[in-house]
Amino acid sequence: MSASSTGGSSAGGSSSGSRRRKPKAAGATKSAGTGKSAGASKSVRPARPAAPTAKRTTTGSPVRVVFLGGLGEIGRNCACIEVDGRILVLDVGIMFPDPDMPGVDLVLPDFTYLRENADRVDGVILTHGHEDHTGGLAYLLRDFPVDVYGSELTLSLARSRVDEAGMASRANFIPVRDHERRRIGPCDVEFIPVTHSVPHAFATAFHTPQGIILHSGDFKIDLHPVDGRRTDLARMGALASDPGIRLLLVDSTNAEEPGFTESESTVGATLEKVFLARPERRFIVTCFASHIHRVQQVADAAIAGGRVVATLGRSMQKNVALARKLDLLHIPDSALVDIEKIDDYPPGKVCVISTGSQGEPMSALTRLATGENRFFKLHEDDVVVISAHPIPGNEWSVGRVIDSLHRRGVEVIHSGVENVHVSGHARQGELAMLMNVTQPEFLIPVHGEYRHMANQVRLANRMDITGNRVLLCEDGDAVRLDDTGLHRDGSVPGGYLFVDGSSVGDIGHGVLRDRMVLAEEGVVMAVATVDLKQGEVIGTPQIVTRGWAYDQDTDALLEEARKQVTRALEQALSGGNSDHETLNRVARKALGKLVGEKTRQRPMIVPVIVTV
């Protein structure tokens, strides 16, 4: 595969949620619509882009876009750009499981379409280093080897999971730089800088026979970013001017939120104020390990107050070392100490930067909250700063950790108390600005739950991008961009692929349903021995329960259950039914009916019939 590099444009420009959608079967056809203008918040008064004076004319071969994940949930981001029969994969992310997915470790996109077309895949492009965009790469590599493109930091973060999975030999990592335009397979791909909550994120412009397809990536328009690397609106505007942007795929995460997302640099000012107000107390600050800009601001605030900095948590230690090596994080050697040495310093001279902002059960912060961390114990005068919002679905876990911290007498500061976190995603004002700058002929919302994408459609309508110029798609949908416009083009498998330990894809919805029943109602088992020759039940059936309780009359209920199961089996045997399946069915029916009528509960009923 060819991968030649040419010069790019000059730098410039200015720079959630509810519960996830329930999984549906891979390959199921999804409904979609276009949405009409219902009006976004009145606080947004963007200038409208000039409507195209004439439809752009193209004479090239059609381009197909296939969405495998990320449209209808937060996570699993994965899409395919198909040009002249070749495929470029854009992101391969994971999603963390919902509470109604017991035992599931991760959720992946369905790779069926890619697996069936592996010989047509020319590469994977990673827009940035977050796991909802890179975490599935190791699992895709099980199916076939591939070239992987991204910034040096993004590839380094992705490589960590790939190495752990033993798949490093199946990936050819190819770093790209800001503004680079590189030939990958059948089209040029241009990497445009955008600001996000991890350094070196990209928007990607695909130069195709049908014009430019611009994917915004996860972005915000931050005029004062920590590292000075702004979203390059100037380059996007230049592309819009010549040759024009045919299709915009745009981040929808904050499309419900009016106004503009605050600058990341505002968090640094808040942290300085918080540190200065508590000069004699030890600080433990938790944030995402990939949020290098946040780590930098925590370290700056701590060092300004004369504190040393220690890292806690494997991923935090690893990412801090990586970012320092890549010159993306600047903490003097003299200010960075080993976590085991912090007791050598007065509390007012210590700041610990930790993982665990999402309340993960085995994380460093959770172990601190439960008194199980082996490096140090929390004191009543300690201050814990949670510099992150809970990912949708993690609210309960984070709340539980905060409660545990308060029980230890610790002061807890989070975004509900001080402005110690800002989003990395654009709000309505920034989204409207992007539409105004890019002036796309067509638009498809991506990256978000369905309500986020629906609000993106409404905002596009307000920007005079209306009618068939906007398509609202979901996972598994495919669209075709050709000389006549943008059209739906069928569907591919787009359901959830569950990871449970080393097992991938072997868990069906039936298994999850059984696990939920076991978790919520428990199990009642009937164990009986049957003599098929004599046609009788030997002894008394045993009724065994796990996770199910009734009341003080349980013993009487269990005795009645033994009798009912015996009676049902004897009736089946007297009627000439001696096959194992029938005996199991009648025992299950008799026991389930009794339990349901007496308790109004629905535990799992498991008959165990032993025949002799």
N, C-alpha and C positions, 0 to 999 in steps of 0.2 A: 504494500500500500504506500502511496506517495505521501510525503509530508514535507513539502518545501515551504520555506518561510519568506515572506516579502515584507516590506516596510508597511507600517500602519499609519494612522492619522496622528496628528500632534495632540498632546494632552490639552485639556481645557474644560470649560464648562463649569457649572456649579453642581455643585454637587447634585394573643387571642383567646377565648372562644368557648363555644359550646361543646357538647359531647359529639364524638365522631359518628358518621353515618354507619349504620349496621352493615356488616359484610354481605355481599351477594355473590351468587355462584359465578365462577369464572366463565366468561364468555356470554353472560346474560346481556340481552339488549336493553339499553337504558333509554329512558325518555329524556328529551331535551327540548328547550325552547329558546326563544330569542329574548323575551322580556321586553316590556315597554316602559317608557319613562314614567316613574312614579315620583321622581324627585328625590335628590339626596338632601342632606342637611342644608338649610338656608344659610349656614355660616360660610359655606363655600361659594364664592362668586368668581369662578375662573373665567378667564378670557377664552372664548370658544375658538377652536381652530377653523381656519377657512375651509369650507367644504370643497372637496376636489372639484375643479371646474369640469373635468372630463375623466371618464374611467381610463386608468392607465392601460395602455395596450401592451400585451406581451404575446410572443409567438413561440415560447419555449415549451418543453415537455412539462406535463403536470407534476406537481409536488404533493406528496401525501404526508399528513401529520397524524400520528397515532398516539393516543394518550393511554399509558399503562398504569398510571397512579398519580395521586396528588390533586385530583379534581373531585372534591367532595369530602375530603378529610385533610387533617394537618399531618403530613408525612407521606411516605411512599412515592415521592416525586420521581416520575420517570416518563419520558416521551421519546418518540422516534420521528426523525425527519428523513423522509424517503425521497431521493432524487435519482432519476434514471435507474431505478431498480436497486440502488444501494441504500444502506441504512446508517444513519448516525444516531446514536443513543444519547439523549440529554438527561443526565443525572440518573442515579440508581439508588434511591433512598429507602429507608425503613420507616416504619411507624411503630410506636410503642403500644402495647395492647391496652384495650379498654378493660374496665372491671368485669365486663361480661365475657371475657376471654380467659377464664381461669387456666393456669398452667402454660399459657402461651408466653414465650419470651420476646418475640419480635413478630412483626407482620411485614411481609414483602409484597412487591408487585407480582402479579402472575407473569412468569417469564415464558409462558408457552409460545407466544408469538415470536419472541426473540430466539428461543431454542429451535423452533421450526424453520427459522430463516437465518440461522447462524452464519451460513456461508455468504450472506449479503451484508453483514455488519462490518463497517469499516472503522469504527471506533466509538468510544464512550467519552463524552465531554462532561466534566464536572464543573458546575458553575461556582461552587464554593464548598467550604469544608464541613458544613453541618451534616450530621448523620442522617437527617431526613432527606439528604441529597446524595450521600456517599456510602451509607452504611450497608447497602445491599450489594455492593460491588463484589465482595468475597463470595457471595452466593451465586451471582451471575457467572463468575469465573469457574464455578464447578461445571457449568454447562459448556463453555468454550472460552479459549484465550482471546484477549482483545487488547488493542492499543487504548491507553487511557490518557486524556489531555486535561490539563488544569494548571492553576498556578502552583508554584513550588510548595507553598504552605498547604494548599488543598490536597495535593498529591501526598504530601508527607502525612497529613492526618488520615487520609484514606488508606494509605499503605499500612498503617498500624493494624487495622482490622484484617487486612488481607494477609499480613504476615502471621497474625495469630491463627488464621484459618489454614495456613500452609499453602496458600495460593499465589505466593509472590512470583513464582516462576511462570505463571500463566498470564501475567499482566506486564505490558510494556509501558512504563510510565514516561510520558513526554511532557515536560514543563513548557508552559507558554507564558508570555509577558503581557503587560498592559499594552493595548493598542496593536498587538500583533495580529496579522492576517495570514492565516495558514491554510494551505490546501489540504483538506482531509477528504479522501474519497472523491466524490463527484463535484464538490462545491467548496468555495472559500468560506472559512469561518473566521469572523473578526471578534476579538475579545476586548470588550469595552469596560473600563473600570466603573464599578458602582460601589456605594457605601452600604455596608451592612454590619451586623453584629459579629462578624468574623472578618479578619483582614483579607484583602485580595479576592474579593468576590467579583464576578463578571456578569454583565449582560452579554448575550451572544447574538451576533448578526450573521445569519446564514445568507450568503449571496447565491441565489438559486436561479434556474432558468425562468422562474415566475416572479423574479424580483426578490427583495430582501424580506426575510422573515426575522423579526427581532424578538428575542425572548428577554424580558426585562431582568430575569433572575430575581432573587430576593434582594430588595433594595429600599433605600430611603434617600431623600435629598437633604443631606446634612451639610450646611454651609460652613460648619466649624468642626470637621471630624478630628479625632484625636491624632491621626497620622497625616492629616492634610490631603488625603486621597479622596477627592470628591467624585460623585456620580457625574460622568462626562456627558452632560446634556448637549454640549457644543457638538460633539461628534455625532450624537443621535440626530441633532438638528441638521447637520450637514448631510447625513444619509437621507433624511426626509426631503431635503431640498433637491438632492440629486444622488441617486436615481429615484428616490421615493421609497417609503416603507409599505410593502404590500400587505403584510399581516403582522400584527402586534400581539404577542402572548404576554399577559401582564399579571404580575403578583397581586393577589386579591385579599391577602390576609387581613389587612386593616381597612378594607373598602367600606365597612360600616362606620368607621370613625371619622368624624369631621375634623377639619383643620389640618395641621402639619405635625408630624412627629418631632418631638424635642431632639435637640442635638445630643449626641453621646457625651459631649464635653460638659453638659450641665450636671451629669452625675458626678464628675470629678469635683465640681464646686460644692455639691452637697456633701460628699464624703469628707472634704477638707473641714467643712463646718462641724460635721458630726465628730470627727477626730479631735478638733480643737476644743469642743465643749466637754470632752471627757479625757483630759490629759493623763490621769493617773490610772486608767483602766485598760485592761488587755482587750484587744479586738480580735474577733474571728469573723472574717468576711467570706461569704460563699457566693459563687457565681458559676456560670458554665465555664468549663475548662478551656473551651475553644474561644471564649470571648476575650481575646488578647488585649483589646483596647480597654476593657473593663479592668482586667488584671493590672494593666499599666497605671490606670488612674488610682486604683486602690494602693498600689505600691508608692506612687507619687505622694499621695496624701499621708501615708504612713511615714515615709522617709522625711517629708517636710516637718513632721512632728517629732523627729528624732528617734523613730522606731526602727527596729530591724524587722525583716520580712521572712517568714517561713511558709512553705507550701505543705499542704496536707491533702492526701488522696493521690492514688497512682496516676490518674489521667492529668491532674493538675501539675504534678511534678514533671511528668513527661512533656506536657505541652509548653510549660514555662521554659524547660530546657531547650525544646525545639525552637520556640519563638526567639529566644536569646541567640541561638546559633544562627538563625536566619536574619538577625538584626532587626526583628520586628518588635522586640520587647527590650526595654532598657532599664535594668536594675543593676546597680553597681555590685560587684562581688562583695564589697565590704558590708553591704546592707542585707545580703541574702545569707541566712543561717539555716542549719539543719534543724528539722522539727524536734529532734531529740535534745537540742540545746536551749530551747526557749525558757526553761526554768532557771537558766543561769542569768536571766535578765529580769529587771523589775517589770511588773505588769504593764506599766505605762510606756514601756519601751518595746512592746511586742505587738506585731500584727500577723495573724495567721490567715493565709488565703486558702480556702478549702473548697472541695467539691461537696455535693449533696444538696444543692439548691432546690431539687425537685422531690426531696423527701424519700429518696430511694432507700429501701430497707437496709442495705449493707453499706451505704455510703458513709464517708467520714463524718459528716454533720450528724447523721442519725445515730452513729455510734457514740459521738460526743453527748448527744441528748439523752442517751440511755446509760451513760457512764461506762461504756464498753470500749472506748478508744484506748489503744495500748500506749499511745504517745504522751497524752496528758489528760487531766480531768478538768472539767469546767468549775470555776469558782463563782460565788454569788456576785462578785464585782465585775465579772466579764460582760462584754457586749458582743452580741452576735448580730451581724448585718446580713440579711438575705437580699442580695442584689440581683434578683431575677423574679419574673412572674411565673407562677405555676403553668406548665404545659396543660392544655385542656385534658381533664381526666385525672390530673395529679393534685387537685386542690385539697382533697381529703388527706393525702399523705403529707403534704406540706403543713397543713393545719395541725396534724397530729404531732409532727416534730416541733412546731412552735409551742404547743401545749407542754411538751416534755421539757423544752428549754425553760419555760416559765416556772415549771415545778422545781427546777434547780436554782431558781432565784436569779436567772440571767435576764438582762435587758435585751429585748429583741427588737431590732429596727428593720422594717420591710417597707415596701413601696406604699403601703397604706398609711405609714407613719411619716416617712420622709421620701423625697424624690431620689431614691437610690437605684432606680431602674428606669430605662426608657426602651421602647421597642426598636427593633432593627428593620421594621417594615413601614412602607409609606402609607400615610392616611389619604383621605379624599383630596385634600389640596395638592399633595404631591402627585397623586395619580392623575388628577386633572391636568397638572402641569406637564406630565410626561405625554399625555395624549395630545396636548396642545403643541408640544415641541415635535413629536414624531408624526403627527397627522396621518395616521395609518388609514389605508383603504378599508381594511378589515381588522376585527379585533376578537380575540377569544380570551376570556378570563381564565387564569390558571392559579394554582397554589392556594387552596383554601377550602373550607367547608362550603356546602351548596349555598348557604345564605350569604356568605362572603362574595361568591361569584355572582349571585343574583344582584347584589348591591353594586358590584362592578359594572354590570350591564346597565343598571339605572343611571350610574354616573356617566357611562359612555353615551347614553341617550341624551343626557344634559349637554354633552359636548358635541352634539349633532352627529354622533356615530350611531345610526339607528337602523331599524329594519333588518334586512338580510346582510348588513355589514357587520353585525354582531352575532356570534353563535355561542350559546351556552352549552358546554359539553360536560361529560362525565367520564369516569374511568372506563376504558374499553372502546370509547368512541374514536372514529377515524374521520378526518376531513380531507378534501381534495381541493387544492388551489390550482386552477387552470386558467386558460385565456378568457373564459366567460365569468370567472369569479370564484367564490368560496362555497363549497358544497359538502354536505354530509356524504360519507363514503363507507357506510357499513360499520361493523364493530368487530373487535377481536376479544379474546379472553382478558378480562380486566378485574377479576375478583381478588380476594385476599388469599395470600399464601402464608400459612402459619409456620412459625419456627418454635419447636418445643425440644429444648436440649439439642441433640444432634439430629433430630428428625425434622425434615423440611417438607411441608406439603402433605404429610400423612394424616393430618388432623382435619377432619371434616366438621361441618356444622352440627352433625349429630353427636359427635364426641363432645363438642363444647356444650351442647344442650344437656347431655348427661352429666357433665361436670357441674353445670349450674344447678341441676336438680339435687345432686349429691351435696353441694355446698349449702343450698338453701333449705332442703327438706330432709336430708339424710337418706338412709337406706334401711329397708326391712327385708330380711332374707328368710325363706322357708326351706329347711333342709329335711328331706324325707327319703326313706328307703322303701322301694317297692319290689315285691316278689312277683315277677311277670307270670311265672308258671302257675302260682297259686292265685294270682289275681287279687292280691291284698297288700295293704300297707303294713310294713313291719315296724312295730314299736310306735312311738309317738313322734310326730314331726317336731323339729326344733325351730323356734322362731328367734332369729338373731338380729339385733338392731345396732346401727352405728349412726351417731349424729341425729337420732330421732328420739323424742321423748313425748310422753302423753301427760299423765298426772298420777295421782295416787291410785287410780284404778288400772294402771298399766298391766299389772300381773293378771288381773281378771281378763283384760283385753287379749293378752297373749295366750291365755288358756283357751279363750273362745277361738282365736285364730288357729290354734293347733287342731281344734275340732273341725273347723270349717275346711281347712286344707285336707284333713283326713277324709272328710265326707266327700269333697269334690273329687279326690283321687279315686276313692272307692267306686263312685258313680261312673267315672270314666272307665275304670277297669271292668266293671260289670257290663258295660256297654260294648266291650270288645276293643276299646281304644288302648293299645299298649305301646304305641310308638312314643319315643322320648319327647318329641316336639309337642304332641298333644297333651301329655302329662304336665309338661312345663307350663303350657298355656292355661290349663284349667286351674293349676295351683296359683299362678299369678293372678288370674281373674278373681278367684275366691278371696285371696288375701288382700288384693287391692280394693275390692268392693267393701270388705269389712273395715279396713283402715279408713277409707274415704268416708263411709257413712258414720263411723263412730268419732272421728277426730276432725273431719273437714280438712285434712292435710293430704298432700300428695307426694310422699317419699318415693324413692325408686324401689320397686318391688322386684326382688331377684329370687326366683325359685331354683333350688338345687335338688334335682331328683336323681337318686342313685338307684339303679336297677340291678337286681340279682336274679 
